[in-house]
Amino acid sequence: MKGKPMLRDLQCAQTLDDAVRLVGSGGAVLAGGTDFVSLYAAGVVGNDVAVDISRVRELAAVTQGDDKIRIGAGVTLQRIEDLGDDSSSLGAIRDGAALVGSPQTRRRATLGGNACRSSPSGDTLPGLLAAGAEMVALSARGQRAVPASEFFRGPGINALRDDELLGWIDVPRRASVSAYVRHTFRRSMDLATVGIATALEESADGPRLLAAVGGAGPTPVATPAVWISGVDVPLADLVDLLHDQIQDIITPISDVRGSEWYRRKLIRPLLERSLARCLARR
Ligand SMILES: Cc1cc2nc3c(=O)[nH]c(=O)nc-3n(C[C@H](O)[C@H](O)[C@H](O)COP(=O)(O)OP(=O)(O)OC[C@H]3O[C@@H](n4cnc5c(N)ncnc54)[C@H](O)[C@@H]3O)c2cc1C
């Protein structure tokens, strides 16, 4: 089509080295392809070579370590949904994965793809922030870990350099529970107007609480963790504790999914639902 970029080649990486080399020489990563095709059609992805990473074993693996869970960037959202039980630091990431599109979408779409699309409304992004995940970028120069809190830089923009791919996501194992809820106009197949993840961490010094919010600014954002006096503090007090902090850090816009005013109004009820679900997982 005139004026549109044209894919010249599709390379299927068979090994991690292949993937790193092909991306390093200018290829665009094709993971599940659920966003790639529309990004390509819109000219957002302009590379003339696509690199299919779906056959790379390391990128499709989940490794349960003592101190972290390593999730390959090519692990599908369907598999994330099926991982472990709710009472772990993965809770909010799993909640987000389970909300993306339809079962068909989730069988193709990957966690790495959701992160690298870096949509402000991406449903797994608040969970990644709430879990304190590290995004590990790979290139011919080696590996580099970027905290999720520094990975998302703007709508469709992230910390990956042109010659890097996201290799895996490390989620620290913590004594924590988390949850994610969102507001959409349709029950499914819609992007979040606003989504909120909350996490409660039990440490030797006492419980700490934080919230991460998507759809209310160019990137998802997280509050600092706040100490609470105990886990039996009434829910309404916990909502009050985080609500004003969230209002201070979000920068919502008005668009087709809602006005700035509406997005700000959604924070309290979503926070209440997210916290109630999170606390029920203790
Ligand atoms: C019908 C439908 C409904 C949807 N509903 C939702 C929804 O409710 N919530 C939601 O959050 N999203 C939704 N999406 C968006 C989409 O499914 C997700 O963003 C998906 O997780 C992208 O993953 P993917 O593996 O398909 O990525 P791809 O489409 O293959 O890639 C997406 C982008 O990320 C880059 N990329 C992918 N993997 C890597 C990597 N490892 N390293 C570097 N760059 C990489 C690609 O180059 C491309 O730019 C929906 C999409 C469709 C088609």
The ligand as an SDF file (V2000), in Angstrom:
LIG
                    3D

 53 58  0  0  0  0  0  0  0  0999 V2000
   -9.0220   -8.0090   20.5120 C   0  0  0  0  0  0  0  0  0  0  0  0
   -7.9560   -7.4250   21.4050 C   0  0  0  0  0  0  0  0  0  0  0  0
   -8.2880   -7.0760   22.7040 C   0  0  0  0  0  0  0  0  0  0  0  0
   -7.3090   -6.5460   23.5590 C   0  0  0  0  0  0  0  0  0  0  0  0
   -7.6560   -6.2160   24.8360 N   0  0  0  0  0  0  0  0  0  0  0  0
   -6.7000   -5.7610   25.6870 C   0  0  0  0  0  0  0  0  0  0  0  0
   -7.0200   -5.4790   27.0510 C   0  0  0  0  0  0  0  0  0  0  0  0
   -8.1590   -5.6380   27.5010 O   0  0  0  0  0  0  0  0  0  0  0  0
   -6.0180   -5.0340   27.8640 N   0  0  0  0  0  0  0  0  0  0  0  0
   -4.7260   -4.8780   27.4120 C   0  0  0  0  0  0  0  0  0  0  0  0
   -3.8500   -4.5070   28.2000 O   0  0  0  0  0  0  0  0  0  0  0  0
   -4.4060   -5.1070   26.1230 N   0  0  0  0  0  0  0  0  0  0  0  0
   -5.3550   -5.5500   25.2580 C   0  0  0  0  0  0  0  0  0  0  0  0
   -5.0360   -5.8250   23.9540 N   0  0  0  0  0  0  0  0  0  0  0  0
   -3.6590   -5.5500   23.5020 C   0  0  0  0  0  0  0  0  0  0  0  0
   -2.7300   -6.7650   23.4080 C   0  0  0  0  0  0  0  0  0  0  0  0
   -3.3650   -8.0100   23.3730 O   0  0  0  0  0  0  0  0  0  0  0  0
   -1.6410   -6.7820   24.4490 C   0  0  0  0  0  0  0  0  0  0  0  0
   -0.9130   -5.5910   24.5290 O   0  0  0  0  0  0  0  0  0  0  0  0
   -0.6790   -7.9610   24.2420 C   0  0  0  0  0  0  0  0  0  0  0  0
   -0.2590   -8.3450   25.5220 O   0  0  0  0  0  0  0  0  0  0  0  0
    0.5450   -7.7280   23.3520 C   0  0  0  0  0  0  0  0  0  0  0  0
    1.3400   -8.9160   23.3880 O   0  0  0  0  0  0  0  0  0  0  0  0
    1.8310   -9.6350   22.0470 P   0  0  0  0  0  0  0  0  0  0  0  0
    2.6340  -10.8110   22.4780 O   0  0  0  0  0  0  0  0  0  0  0  0
    0.6720   -9.9210   21.1480 O   0  0  0  0  0  0  0  0  0  0  0  0
    2.7650   -8.5190   21.4560 O   0  0  0  0  0  0  0  0  0  0  0  0
    3.0570   -8.1140   19.9190 P   0  0  0  0  0  0  0  0  0  0  0  0
    1.7810   -7.6690   19.2910 O   0  0  0  0  0  0  0  0  0  0  0  0
    3.7970   -9.2130   19.2370 O   0  0  0  0  0  0  0  0  0  0  0  0
    4.0330   -6.8910   20.1740 O   0  0  0  0  0  0  0  0  0  0  0  0
    3.5630   -5.6640   20.7230 C   0  0  0  0  0  0  0  0  0  0  0  0
    4.6980   -4.6450   20.6860 C   0  0  0  0  0  0  0  0  0  0  0  0
    5.7060   -4.9900   21.6300 O   0  0  0  0  0  0  0  0  0  0  0  0
    6.9520   -5.2890   20.9890 C   0  0  0  0  0  0  0  0  0  0  0  0
    7.4770   -6.4710   21.6700 N   0  0  0  0  0  0  0  0  0  0  0  0
    6.8010   -7.6140   21.9600 C   0  0  0  0  0  0  0  0  0  0  0  0
    7.5840   -8.4390   22.6760 N   0  0  0  0  0  0  0  0  0  0  0  0
    8.7820   -7.8170   22.8350 C   0  0  0  0  0  0  0  0  0  0  0  0
   10.0080   -8.1660   23.4700 C   0  0  0  0  0  0  0  0  0  0  0  0
   10.1530   -9.3420   24.1090 N   0  0  0  0  0  0  0  0  0  0  0  0
   11.0380   -7.2910   23.4170 N   0  0  0  0  0  0  0  0  0  0  0  0
   10.8980   -6.1000   22.7750 C   0  0  0  0  0  0  0  0  0  0  0  0
    9.7680   -5.7130   22.1620 N   0  0  0  0  0  0  0  0  0  0  0  0
    8.7220   -6.5570   22.1830 C   0  0  0  0  0  0  0  0  0  0  0  0
    6.6120   -5.5280   19.5240 C   0  0  0  0  0  0  0  0  0  0  0  0
    7.6950   -5.2180   18.6840 O   0  0  0  0  0  0  0  0  0  0  0  0
    5.4360   -4.5850   19.3390 C   0  0  0  0  0  0  0  0  0  0  0  0
    5.9040   -3.2640   19.1830 O   0  0  0  0  0  0  0  0  0  0  0  0
   -5.9870   -6.3540   23.0790 C   0  0  0  0  0  0  0  0  0  0  0  0
   -5.6680   -6.7000   21.7580 C   0  0  0  0  0  0  0  0  0  0  0  0
   -6.6350   -7.2360   20.9340 C   0  0  0  0  0  0  0  0  0  0  0  0
   -6.2580   -7.6090   19.5350 C   0  0  0  0  0  0  0  0  0  0  0  0
  1  2  1  0
  2  3  1  0
  2 52  2  0
  3  4  2  0
  4  5  1  0
  4 50  1  0
  5  6  2  0
  6  7  1  0
  6 13  1  0
  7  8  2  0
  7  9  1  0
  9 10  1  0
 10 11  2  0
 10 12  1  0
 12 13  2  0
 13 14  1  0
 14 15  1  0
 14 50  1  0
 15 16  1  0
 16 17  1  0
 16 18  1  0
 18 19  1  0
 18 20  1  0
 20 21  1  0
 20 22  1  0
 22 23  1  0
 23 24  1  0
 24 25  2  0
 24 26  1  0
 24 27  1  0
 27 28  1  0
 28 29  2  0
 28 30  1  0
 28 31  1  0
 31 32  1  0
 32 33  1  0
 33 34  1  0
 33 48  1  0
 34 35  1  0
 35 36  1  0
 35 46  1  0
 36 37  1  0
 36 45  1  0
 37 38  2  0
 38 39  1  0
 39 40  1  0
 39 45  2  0
 40 41  1  0
 40 42  2  0
 42 43  1  0
 43 44  2  0
 44 45  1  0
 46 47  1  0
 46 48  1  0
 48 49  1  0
 50 51  2  0
 51 52  1  0
 52 53  1  0
M  END
$$$$
